[in-house]
Amino acid sequence: MLPDTLAQRIERAYFTLSRINGAARRNADTDDLSDDLPTVEENLETIRQNLEQYGNVVDVKQLQMYRVLLADMQEKLGAWRATLADGSKQLTATKGRLDTLATELSPTIAQTPATAAIERALARLRTKQDRATALLARRHQTVTALQTRVSAGFILGLELQDLVREQMGRFNRRNSAAELPPLWHPSRIVADEETSALVRQSYAAQRSLVGYYFAEHWDYWVWMVLLAGGFFTWVFRSFRVLRQAAATEAATGAPAAPLVLTEHRLHYLRPVPVAAALLVVFSLAPFFDLQPPAAYTDLLQLLLLLTLTALGWRSWPRPLFWYWVAIVVAFFVLNITYAQRAPGLGARWAMLLLNAGAVALGWRFWQYLRGHRVLAGFVKPVALLFIGLNALALLANAYGRVSLAKMFTTTAIFGLTQVVALSAFVRIVTEAFYLQVQRSRTAGGLNGRLAFGKMESGLRKGLTAMVSVLWLMLFTTNLNLYNLFYRLIGHVLTAPHKLGSTTFTLSSILLFVGIIFLTIQLQKYAGYFFGETDDEFSVEADRKGSWMVAIRLAILAVGLFLATLASGLPVDKIAIVLGALGVGIGLGLQNIINNLVSGVILIFERPFQVGDYIEVKGQTGRVKDIGIRASKLISQAGSEIILPNGDLLSNHVINWTLSNNHIRTELALNLGPEIDLDEARRLISEEILKNPNTLHKVAPEILLNNVTTTGYDLRALFWINNIRQEQALKSELLAGIYQRLTQAGIAMR
């Protein structure tokens, strides 16, 4: 047996060495870093080679992309430097604990008599210690080597960032100076053969950078897939619900609603909207990242062009489609021709001719758009801009400013193709909302014709404002002006201002106003998604619950809360505003607050609902809308009666359809003097009960109202199923009774 003290020390030392080994493995786990570092080093070298090959002609779009990629790689290298430095410190601390353990154990071993058991235990301990020492040495060597490589990469990244800034500065300086000789000095222009190798190297480098970009920004594709899937599911389900409703109506023989699938409003959407979903995604994809690799941008633009071409083939007039095909061809030809970084004489002349052809194409396209309303109105000014930029590119190329020519050409063709796609995007989203409204109306049993014009106008205005901002972002990025405008606008919006003791910024004010505006618009149009329309007046309209008012109130409450948070006002200032508002209420807003509170009470008490026939203060009509402040009735004559909610709550309200739609009505009948009165009553009762829209469980009452020398005056009292059909049913019954009595020889006067 080992001595107790030595055994305990050896056991503690063994467990300590096990923990040291585990800590060494954990603290210096560099497998992921070792796998990713070569890719970063390769991309840094690729960027270095490309920057050295630029020569005199500067590719602004490539420089923008290099700036973004270098920032990403520098961030990653910086994180690796911190991780490796921390790992190195921990390895050094672990080595110190190992040395301390050996120092503490040596005196005890020297003072203990040597035995076979002690020798075996100590041998195992030395083996464990040697393994820990070797592991720490290997780990420390690996970390040191990685630190050297990461530091070298970090330094190279800093140098490349300086080189990119120098190139960008050179481009800005050369806006006023030609990089290449003008076309009227052909002897000083390099040959075309000298540029072909650079073009091949550029595209080879792009493949590597695109792979790195995909690996670093894979979440963009996830969002794009989710967006495409969500839009596809939305439209597909709307079509399916509407087709099932149409099939049900056809099977039951019910009056068919206007079939949405044949409506003139649907130009792009189909029951399986694959192409439409792809166009929505590819139209928005460039705005996920404004400065991606050029090859990635070209790939997205290619997919967008193919998708829009497929949609245009089946949706556009033939002239518009062929103009679009010409624009697509121009896109590919211009991009391929301008891919050369230092173009030769032949390429320069080809660029000049292509820009001239693009000017002619843009002019013809603009003339066609001016005479035909086939795309959104914002496409026409962009077509003129396309003409102007190509003309500027032509002049810049002729004078040797090839960098400017390339920038103008790329901006022009990308701007035109993108704006046409955004025009289709606005129309597709509008059609999708149209389908949603029709779907909600079908689910609610509303089969009348849909008046979508007002909502369509508001929706298109909002979408047009949104896509205009997105297009301007892409346009200024291609012109290398986005960062300048972003900094300028950001400075204006975030600069603090003081009004008394309150500090505010323009961004907080604009955000507050924007949220309030969006909230008002959202609560205004929220009913459309549940089948409501402003001009709906159908005798078949079903009753709707007052929960729509609750939704509107919730939208307003949430919007006001978010706007208050966005304003940045402190709580004490808000309390002052609320106090002032309370004084205002006490002075003159009692009626408004009364109507608002009454509207909330009407929501929960529900004395009537949308679609009910009510009578209040001598006014009778069908409830069209229960608003937040006032409600609307539609009279029998079609006029709209607006009643404050306070009046509806405080006055006597007669609801003819609270529990059912039944109503007792009457017909006045005048019969001749020489008739069998009992037979006439029997025939009238039979004719009333014969109609399926009368209540059969309550027998009609045929009352004698007056007897004169000229005949009998009768009143027929009976119940009908639906108050909305009262006048039509009375007319139908009167015609039937007249025919029945005439056939029986009973005269009516």
Secondary structure, DSSP 8 states (H G I E B T S, - for coil): ---HHHHHHHHHHHHHHHHHHHHHHHHT--HHHHHHHHHHHHHHHHHHHHHHT-TT---HHHHHHHHHHHHHHHHHHHHHHHHHHHHHHHHHHHHHHHHHHHHHHHHHHHHS---HHHHHHHHHHHHHHHHHHHHHHHHHHHHHHHHHHHHHHHHHHHHHHHHHHHHHHHHHHGGGS-SS--TT-GGGS--THHHHHHHHHHHHHHHHHHHHHHHH-HHHHHHHHHHHHHHHHHHHHHHHHHHHHHHHHHHHT------GGG-TT-SS--SS-HHHHHHHHHHHGGGT-SS--HHHHHHHHHHHHHHHHHHHHHHS-HHHHHHHHHHHHHHHHHHHHTT-SS--HHHHHHHHHHHHHHHHHHHHHHHHHHH---S-TTHHHHHHHHHHHHHHHHHHHHTT-HHHHHHHHHHHHHHHHHHHHHHHHHHHHHHHHHHHHHHHHHHTT--S----HHHHHHHHHHHHHHHHHHHHHHHHHHTT-HHHHHHHHHHHHHS-EEETTEEE-HHHHHHHHHHHHHHHHHHHHGGGGGT--TT---TT---B-THHHHHHHHHHHHHHHHHHHHHT--HHHHHHHHHHHHHHHHHH-HHHHHHHHHHHHHHHH-SS-BT-EEEETTEEEEEEEE-SSEEEEE-TTS-EEEEEHHHHHHS-EEETTSS-S-EEEEEEEEE-SSS-HHHHHHHHHHHHHHSTTB-SSS--EEEEEEEETTEEEEEEEEEES-GGGHHHHHHHHHHHHHHHHHHTT--B-
